[in-house]
Amino acid sequence: MDKRQPIDGPAAVTMTVMCAIWGLQQVAIKVAAPDIAPIFQIALRSGIAAVLVGLILILRRNKMTLNLDTWRGGLLVGALFALEYVAVGEGLRYTSAAHMVIFLYTAPIFAAIGLHVRFPSEHLTAVQWGGILLAFAGVIVAFFAPGESSASMADQRLGDALGLLGAAAWGATTVTIRCSRLAEAPAPLTLFYQLAGAFVILAALAWATGQTGVHFSAITVASLAFQTVVFSFLSLLVWFWMLGRYLGSRLGVLSFMTPLFGVVFGVWLLDETLQSSFIVGSVLVLVGIVVVSGHDLFRLRMARLVKD
């Protein structure tokens, strides 16, 4: 029996803080890109965070059951995590942080579809399928938002497509965790697999493509510190803990705040401009995600109002 719970008050507050952190992540990568390639940024932050998580595993080895049978699922989620951030790192070379955060955070839609196929408790209703269609309609509208020139439009669409690839990989990661022995594994172990896998694959890719140059500056150090300690270590550790405690599709109703934070941070900190068609598409995407992930919550709330 699935013992995961619906969203409660502490979960809602925690998700709000994490959404702000996740929304700022794309900006942190983009702002440091002139001094260090995005792929190498993500490789370094993943490697350092993997060491920190590894220390937690060592210090808590007497309090956690570390089942080594999780290694198969661990290899897969590590590869998927690396794929997600290859897509993000390369995509940010071509599109804005605001665009990337919108397309990347369609991940709950991909996860909801995968969980629907696998778990009876996560089956989608007709209304939720309507939300999925609405979200993908928004993706199409946002994807074809015009750029400043034909050349920039081609680059933008490539970056946006990579953002969608990253979202699909993230959704597949969520489903893989739920379908493997990692579902019952300690959150630090799952996170270690992902971070270690991302470090190995991304570091090798950065080296192979000549993207390992670093110009150390205050921005570079601050960005890497935020990405490593706050994002890759703390927020992801909390995220995987929550996946083990709460219903996965229900968490998605709160994750829709991440794109909002990301767009605001992109416009505010990077002076990015937003096309009207992109804004319309983004609204459709967010509404679709809320319909899919929040359907049960809204239904329960309405039932309580009718009963009262």
Disulfide bonds with the S-S distance in Angstrom:
none
